[in-house]
Structures are given as C-alpha cells and as structure tokens.
Amino acid sequence: MQSIAIMKTMVAYELIKPKKLQRGDYVAAVSLSWGGPATFPHRYQSGVRQLEATFGLEVVAMPHTCKDAQFLKQHPEARAADLMQAFADERIAAIFSTIGGDDSIRILPYLDLDVIRENPKVFMGYSDTTITHMAMMQAGVASFYGPSIMAGFAENLGMFSYTIDAIERTLFQSGKVGDIRENKQGWTNELLDWGNSKNQGIKRTLYPPMERIFLQGKGIHSGRLLGGCLEVLDWMRGATSWPPQSAWKGAILFIETSEEAPTPTRVKRILRSFAAAGVLQELSGLLVGRPGGDIKPSSFGAYDQAILEVVRGELGLEELPIVSRMDFGHTDPMGVLPIGVNAVIDCSMRSIRISENAVTD
C-alpha cells in the first residue's frame, strides 16, 4: 500500500519571495566572479539577445559587468557595488549572473544585506553564484538556481525548450510551480570553445534522454530547497553566509558538481564533511544533478555509489530519499530550483514537485 505519510517536514524558515517577472521588465546583468563578458563578448551578446527575444525582457549591464577580467579579479568591491546598485534600483525587476568563476566569495565583505532584504527581486545564476545565493538566504530573500546569461541563455542555435519552460513556470507566474519535469530532449556536456565565435552557430551533440534515478527512500518527504554547486558550498563552510543549523533542518538539499569534474572520491569526502557538521542528518531529501565536466555516462554510477556510501553506509539514513542525474547545474538543458521554496519528493510515484509559488503578484 502506498504510504501518504510525510516522513520529514522542514520547520519554518521563511524567505521573502520576489515579485514575478513580466514582459518588458528590466533585468540587470552582473559579473560577480569571472569577467566572461569582456573575455568572450560574442557569447555574452548572444545570451543577451536570446534572453530578450525569448522572454521579452530588457537587459541592462551594470557599470562593471563588461569590464576587463583582470580588473574584476582585482576589484571584488566593484562587483559587489554592481549587485548592490541593481538591488537598490527600483527600475530593475531581476538580476541575472553573467557567468560563474571561482572567487565570488571575495565579494561577501562588501555586500549590504539590508539593501537585499529591503528590495527583494528575482536573482538567478548557478555555479560560483552559489555564494550570492547563500548571502541572499542570509538576508532572508528567496533566489533561483538556474541558467546564467553566458551559459543557458546563450545556448548555441537557441535555448533548450526545457529551460524556457522551467523559467516561465517558475519566474513568470505566481501559482504553484508544480512538477520538476523530466527532460525528454536529450542532454549534453559538450564544450565548444567559446574563443571561436563560429562555434556559436554549431549545435552541440546530445546524449539520449536519461531518466533520473531514485537511489533510495520510501514515502513522501517535504522540505524547502537549499543547495548549489557542491565544490562552492565546500569552499564557504565557516563563512558568514553559511546557513545556520535551523536552515538545514528538514530541508531538501540539492547539489551538483562543476565542469572541473571532481572525482567520486572528492564528492564522498565533501559529503563526509557535511555529515561532520550535522547537515546531512537534518535533511528531508537529497537531489543530485548530473555530474559536470567531461564525464562519460558509464561513470555516473560511481558518483551514485559514493553518495550512498556516506548517506546509507556511514550514516545509516536508509529512508532519506536520494534522486540523482537530474537536470540542473553544469550539464544542459538546465532547470530552475527556487531556494527557500517548498518541494515534495514522492518515492512511490517517482515524482518531485515544487508545491508552492516561487514568486508573488
């Protein structure tokens, strides 16, 4: 008989939800880490054009968005100033990260959380942008783990319909987001050199569709989504924006790995550190993105086993649902996960849904 019991439900840790997007809204483009727009301007402009054409939005570059990568590396305060200006500007409805990198943790001392809290608006990005997502959570505002302007919006020969659908259902309407749908298009981790502008006109090779896998778990589990890029979360343990223990209690943690392709052993060691911090023991569920980087599908099972070794083998958490090979993070197409918004994992029905609205009217 199917169980309808809620195995774990997150305690209240409410975040402010921003207003939904509408056609004609202004979106700020911010470079919070690496200076990708200046390094590969054709890639950035492609992302801007496709974002504007697909969603009817108008992109506004902040003062330092397109500055030289070396300048941005030397001036984290300038990157933070762009972000603060975008939040404070009443004309701006949303803020999208241009691209990731590896040092946005350096902007944390320059952020004003009061400005974020007093001006909640849609903020989206992934990878190293995980740092800013955690700062927004500290400020008490929900944010969105999803595509950046140069990766996702700038997809060669047009965006994936899976990504378009996820953005429209999550950011442009205030009803329940609903099912996290499975991708039927196929997926890719192929990297065509951004330094060659001609590659922008070449469609990337797709692997056949790959179903997500329920590695373990029974019943129905509910909790608020919390997570990001696994390596970045590992970097920021102990930082001021690391979520408090109350945020992890009953949460559904989502993790994915970057294009640097950390090994299954590295993933296992990071998860052990989360266990040592008491994080994994508090969760209602664990969602895992398809491994990033140049990793063949035949190797994905090693990552699943590394996760199970920690969660089930070392912690004995046999009822905690774990779902792997999902479409968020460093492979494409990419979905959107609203941080701080409630999700439900139904192990019997093999379904995952976002059970409330992610934005407001």
C-alpha positions as CSV (number, residue, x, y, z in Angstrom):
1,M,0.0,0.0,0.0
2,Q,1.3,3.4,-0.9
3,S,2.4,5.5,2.1
4,I,1.0,9.0,2.3
5,A,2.9,9.9,5.4
6,I,5.2,12.9,5.4
7,M,8.5,11.4,6.6
8,K,10.1,14.7,7.4
9,T,8.8,18.3,7.1
10,M,11.0,21.3,7.4
11,V,10.5,23.7,10.3
12,A,9.6,27.2,9.4
13,Y,12.4,29.1,7.8
14,E,10.5,31.5,5.7
15,L,12.2,33.6,3.0
16,I,10.7,36.6,1.2
17,K,9.6,35.8,-2.3
18,P,10.2,38.4,-5.0
19,K,7.6,39.6,-7.5
20,K,7.0,37.7,-10.7
21,L,8.6,38.8,-13.9
22,Q,6.6,40.4,-16.8
23,R,7.4,41.1,-20.4
24,G,9.0,44.5,-20.6
25,D,10.8,44.2,-17.3
26,Y,14.4,45.4,-16.9
27,V,17.0,42.7,-15.9
28,A,20.4,43.6,-14.6
29,A,23.4,41.6,-15.8
30,V,26.0,41.3,-13.1
31,S,29.5,39.8,-13.2
32,L,30.1,38.5,-9.7
33,S,33.2,36.4,-10.3
34,W,35.0,35.9,-13.6
35,G,34.9,38.6,-16.3
36,G,33.4,36.5,-19.0
37,P,31.5,39.2,-20.9
38,A,34.8,41.1,-21.8
39,T,36.7,37.9,-22.5
40,F,34.0,36.4,-24.9
41,P,31.8,39.4,-25.9
42,H,30.1,37.5,-28.7
43,R,29.0,34.8,-26.2
44,Y,27.7,37.4,-23.8
45,Q,25.8,39.3,-26.5
46,S,24.3,36.0,-27.8
47,G,22.9,35.4,-24.3
48,V,21.5,38.9,-24.0
49,R,19.8,38.7,-27.4
50,Q,18.2,35.3,-26.7
51,L,17.1,36.3,-23.2
52,E,15.5,39.5,-24.6
53,A,13.9,37.8,-27.6
54,T,12.6,34.7,-25.7
55,F,11.2,36.4,-22.7
56,G,10.5,40.0,-23.7
57,L,12.9,41.4,-21.1
58,E,15.4,44.2,-21.5
59,V,18.9,43.6,-20.2
60,V,20.8,46.4,-18.5
61,A,24.6,45.9,-18.0
62,M,25.8,47.3,-14.7
63,P,28.8,49.7,-14.6
64,H,31.4,46.9,-14.2
65,T,29.6,44.0,-15.9
66,C,31.7,44.1,-19.1
67,K,35.0,45.3,-17.5
68,D,38.2,43.5,-18.3
69,A,38.5,40.2,-16.4
70,Q,41.8,41.3,-14.8
71,F,40.1,44.5,-13.5
72,L,37.2,42.4,-12.0
73,K,39.7,40.0,-10.4
74,Q,41.5,42.8,-8.7
75,H,38.3,44.6,-7.6
76,P,35.7,42.4,-5.8
77,E,34.3,45.6,-4.3
78,A,33.3,46.8,-7.8
79,R,31.5,43.5,-8.5
80,A,29.6,43.9,-5.2
81,A,28.8,47.5,-5.9
82,D,27.1,46.4,-9.2
83,L,25.0,43.9,-7.3
84,M,24.0,46.5,-4.6
85,Q,23.2,49.1,-7.3
86,A,21.0,46.5,-9.1
87,F,19.0,45.7,-5.9
88,A,18.6,49.4,-5.0
89,D,17.4,50.4,-8.5
90,E,13.6,50.4,-8.5
91,R,13.5,50.1,-12.3
92,I,15.3,46.7,-12.1
93,A,12.9,43.7,-11.7
94,A,15.5,40.9,-11.8
95,I,19.2,40.3,-11.6
96,F,20.9,37.6,-13.6
97,S,24.5,36.4,-13.2
98,T,26.5,36.6,-16.4
99,I,28.7,33.6,-15.7
100,G,30.4,31.7,-12.8
101,G,34.0,31.6,-11.8
102,D,35.9,30.7,-8.6
103,D,36.2,33.8,-6.4
104,S,32.8,35.5,-5.8
105,I,33.4,34.6,-2.1
106,R,35.6,37.7,-2.1
107,I,32.5,40.0,-2.6
108,L,30.9,39.0,0.7
109,P,32.6,41.7,2.9
110,Y,31.1,44.3,0.6
111,L,27.5,43.2,0.5
112,D,24.8,45.1,2.3
113,L,22.2,42.5,3.3
114,D,19.8,45.2,4.4
115,V,19.7,46.5,0.8
116,I,18.8,43.0,-0.4
117,R,16.2,42.5,2.2
118,E,14.5,45.8,1.6
119,N,14.5,45.3,-2.2
120,P,13.6,41.7,-2.9
121,K,13.7,40.8,-6.6
122,V,14.4,37.8,-8.8
123,F,18.1,36.8,-8.6
124,M,19.3,33.8,-10.7
125,G,22.6,32.1,-11.6
126,Y,24.5,28.9,-10.8
127,S,28.0,27.5,-10.1
128,D,30.1,30.1,-8.2
129,T,26.9,32.2,-7.9
130,T,26.1,29.8,-5.1
131,I,28.0,32.2,-2.9
132,T,25.5,35.0,-3.6
133,H,22.5,32.6,-3.2
134,M,23.7,31.9,0.3
135,A,24.1,35.6,1.0
136,M,20.6,36.2,-0.1
137,M,19.3,33.5,2.1
138,Q,21.2,35.2,5.0
139,A,19.3,38.4,4.0
140,G,16.0,36.5,4.1
141,V,15.2,36.5,0.4
142,A,14.4,33.6,-1.9
143,S,16.6,33.2,-5.0
144,F,16.8,30.9,-8.1
145,Y,19.4,28.4,-9.0
146,G,19.3,28.4,-12.8
147,P,21.0,29.5,-16.0
148,S,23.4,32.4,-16.4
149,I,23.5,34.7,-19.4
150,M,26.5,33.1,-21.0
151,A,25.6,29.5,-20.1
152,G,21.9,28.6,-20.7
153,F,20.6,31.8,-22.2
154,A,23.5,31.8,-24.8
155,E,22.9,28.2,-25.9
156,N,24.2,27.6,-29.4
157,L,21.4,28.0,-32.0
158,G,18.7,28.8,-29.4
159,M,17.8,27.9,-25.8
160,F,16.6,24.5,-24.9
161,S,12.8,24.3,-24.6
162,Y,13.2,22.5,-21.2
163,T,15.0,25.6,-19.8
164,I,12.5,28.0,-21.3
165,D,9.6,26.1,-19.7
166,A,11.2,26.0,-16.3
167,I,11.9,29.7,-16.4
168,E,8.3,30.6,-17.4
169,R,6.7,28.3,-14.8
170,T,9.0,29.5,-12.0
171,L,9.5,33.2,-12.6
172,F,6.6,34.5,-14.7
173,Q,3.6,33.2,-12.9
174,S,2.6,33.2,-9.2
175,G,0.8,29.9,-9.0
176,K,2.3,26.7,-7.8
177,V,5.3,25.8,-9.9
178,G,4.4,22.1,-10.0
179,D,6.3,19.1,-11.2
180,I,10.1,19.2,-11.8
181,R,9.6,17.7,-15.2
182,E,11.9,15.1,-16.7
183,N,13.9,16.2,-19.7
184,K,12.8,14.4,-22.9
185,Q,15.1,16.3,-25.3
186,G,18.4,14.7,-24.5
187,W,21.3,16.3,-22.7
188,T,24.9,17.5,-23.3
189,N,28.1,18.2,-21.6
190,E,30.0,19.0,-24.8
191,L,32.1,22.2,-24.6
192,L,32.7,24.0,-27.9
193,D,35.5,26.6,-27.5
194,W,33.9,30.0,-26.7
195,G,37.0,31.6,-28.1
196,N,35.9,30.7,-31.6
197,S,32.9,32.8,-32.4
198,K,31.9,30.4,-35.3
199,N,31.2,27.7,-32.7
200,Q,28.2,29.8,-31.6
201,G,26.5,28.5,-34.8
202,I,27.1,24.8,-34.2
203,K,24.6,22.8,-32.3
204,R,26.1,20.8,-29.5
205,T,25.9,17.0,-29.7
206,L,23.2,15.5,-27.4
207,Y,23.2,12.2,-25.5
208,P,19.8,10.4,-25.5
209,P,17.4,11.4,-22.7
210,M,18.4,9.9,-19.3
211,E,15.9,9.3,-16.6
212,R,16.6,10.4,-13.1
213,I,17.2,7.6,-10.6
214,F,15.7,7.2,-7.2
215,L,18.6,5.7,-5.4
216,Q,16.8,5.1,-2.1
217,G,13.9,6.3,0.0
218,K,10.3,5.5,0.9
219,G,7.1,7.5,1.3
220,I,6.6,11.2,0.8
221,H,9.1,13.8,2.0
222,S,8.7,17.6,2.1
223,G,11.1,20.4,2.7
224,R,12.4,23.7,1.5
225,L,15.0,23.6,-1.3
226,L,18.5,24.6,-0.3
227,G,21.8,24.0,-2.2
228,G,24.1,24.8,-5.1
229,C,27.4,23.7,-6.6
230,L,29.0,21.2,-4.2
231,E,32.5,22.5,-4.5
232,V,31.4,26.1,-3.8
233,L,29.4,25.0,-0.8
234,D,32.5,23.2,0.4
235,W,34.6,26.4,0.0
236,M,32.2,28.5,2.0
237,R,31.8,26.3,5.1
238,G,32.5,28.6,8.0
239,A,31.9,31.8,6.1
240,T,29.4,34.3,7.4
241,S,26.8,33.3,4.8
242,W,27.0,29.6,5.6
243,P,23.3,28.7,6.5
244,P,22.6,28.2,10.2
245,Q,21.6,24.8,11.5
246,S,17.9,25.8,11.6
247,A,18.0,26.3,7.8
248,W,19.2,22.7,7.2
249,K,16.5,21.1,9.5
250,G,14.1,19.3,7.2
251,A,15.5,20.9,4.1
252,I,15.8,19.2,0.7
253,L,19.4,19.7,-0.3
254,F,20.3,19.9,-4.0
255,I,23.9,19.5,-5.1
256,E,25.7,19.4,-8.4
257,T,29.4,19.3,-9.5
258,S,31.2,21.7,-11.8
259,E,33.0,21.4,-15.2
260,E,36.2,20.7,-13.2
261,A,34.7,17.2,-12.7
262,P,35.6,16.3,-9.1
263,T,36.0,12.6,-8.7
264,P,33.6,10.4,-6.8
265,T,36.2,10.2,-4.0
266,R,36.2,14.0,-3.8
267,V,32.4,14.1,-3.7
268,K,32.4,11.5,-0.9
269,R,34.9,13.5,1.2
270,I,32.8,16.7,0.9
271,L,29.7,14.9,1.9
272,R,31.6,13.4,4.9
273,S,32.4,17.0,6.0
274,F,28.7,17.9,5.7
275,A,27.9,14.9,7.9
276,A,30.5,16.0,10.4
277,A,28.8,19.4,10.5
278,G,25.5,17.7,11.2
279,V,23.9,18.8,7.9
280,L,23.0,15.5,6.2
281,Q,21.4,14.2,9.3
282,E,18.9,17.0,9.3
283,L,17.6,16.7,5.7
284,S,14.3,15.6,4.3
285,G,15.8,14.7,0.9
286,L,18.8,14.9,-1.4
287,L,18.6,15.9,-5.1
288,V,21.8,15.4,-7.2
289,G,22.5,16.9,-10.6
290,R,24.1,15.0,-13.4
291,P,27.9,15.2,-12.9
292,G,29.5,18.2,-14.6
293,G,32.6,18.1,-16.8
294,D,33.8,15.7,-19.4
295,I,32.5,12.6,-17.7
296,K,31.0,9.7,-19.6
297,P,27.6,8.4,-18.6
298,S,29.2,5.0,-17.9
299,S,31.0,6.6,-14.9
300,F,27.9,8.2,-13.3
301,G,27.2,5.1,-11.2
302,A,30.4,5.7,-9.3
303,Y,29.1,9.0,-8.1
304,D,25.8,7.4,-7.0
305,Q,27.7,4.8,-5.1
306,A,29.9,7.5,-3.4
307,I,26.8,9.3,-2.2
308,L,25.2,6.1,-0.9
309,E,28.4,5.1,0.9
310,V,28.1,8.2,3.0
311,V,24.4,8.6,3.5
312,R,23.4,4.9,3.9
313,G,26.6,3.1,4.6
314,E,28.2,5.6,7.1
315,L,25.2,7.5,8.5
316,G,22.5,4.8,8.2
317,L,20.0,7.1,6.7
318,E,18.2,4.5,4.7
319,E,14.9,6.3,4.4
320,L,16.3,9.6,3.2
321,P,15.2,9.9,-0.5
322,I,18.1,10.5,-2.9
323,V,17.4,11.3,-6.5
324,S,20.3,11.5,-8.9
325,R,21.1,12.5,-12.5
326,M,18.8,15.5,-12.5
327,D,18.8,18.4,-15.0
328,F,20.3,21.3,-13.0
329,G,23.8,22.6,-12.9
330,H,26.7,22.0,-15.3
331,T,25.1,20.0,-18.0
332,D,22.4,21.2,-20.3
333,P,19.5,21.7,-20.5
334,M,19.2,23.3,-17.1
335,G,16.1,23.6,-14.9
336,V,15.4,26.2,-12.2
337,L,15.3,25.4,-8.5
338,P,13.9,28.2,-6.2
339,I,15.9,28.3,-3.0
340,G,13.7,28.5,0.1
341,V,10.6,27.2,-1.6
342,N,8.9,24.0,-0.6
343,A,9.3,20.8,-2.6
344,V,7.9,17.3,-2.3
345,I,9.6,14.0,-3.2
346,D,7.2,11.1,-3.6
347,C,9.3,8.0,-3.7
348,S,6.4,5.7,-4.7
349,M,5.2,7.8,-7.6
350,R,8.8,8.7,-8.5
351,S,7.8,12.4,-8.7
352,I,9.3,15.6,-7.5
353,R,7.3,18.8,-7.4
354,I,7.6,22.3,-6.2
355,S,4.4,22.6,-4.1
356,E,4.0,26.3,-3.8
357,N,4.6,29.5,-5.7
358,A,8.1,30.8,-6.1
359,V,7.2,34.4,-6.9
360,T,4.3,36.7,-5.9
361,D,1.9,39.0,-7.8
